[in-house]
């Protein structure tokens, strides 16, 4: 059974850092890329990072230089290190196996001014 569980969210001041984790169970970890998305109230989910099984990463311009995605294949874990956080980064963050309907439940990140 495929399951994704995010953790590590919380409240942080602007300029601070958080590290999100995504624990994956099932047999897809070394087959599919893992995406991190976020969704703020009243907005659509937007991609913030992606990492392939061969560790190739991809970021949209608005997080480049601030967010770093990594994976630990031995632990079936994917991480999202977020630095220099801004209030606009406030959202629920989700991980997802790329191109599938397997999503985690999300973890809330709130950045205060």
Buried (B, 14 or more C-beta within 10 A) or exposed (E): EBEBEBEBBEEBEEEBEBBBBBBBEEEBBEEBBBBBBBBBEEEEBEBBBBBEBEEEBEBEEEBEEBBBBBBEEEEBBBBBBBBEBEEEBBBBBBBBBBEEEBBBEBBEBBBEE
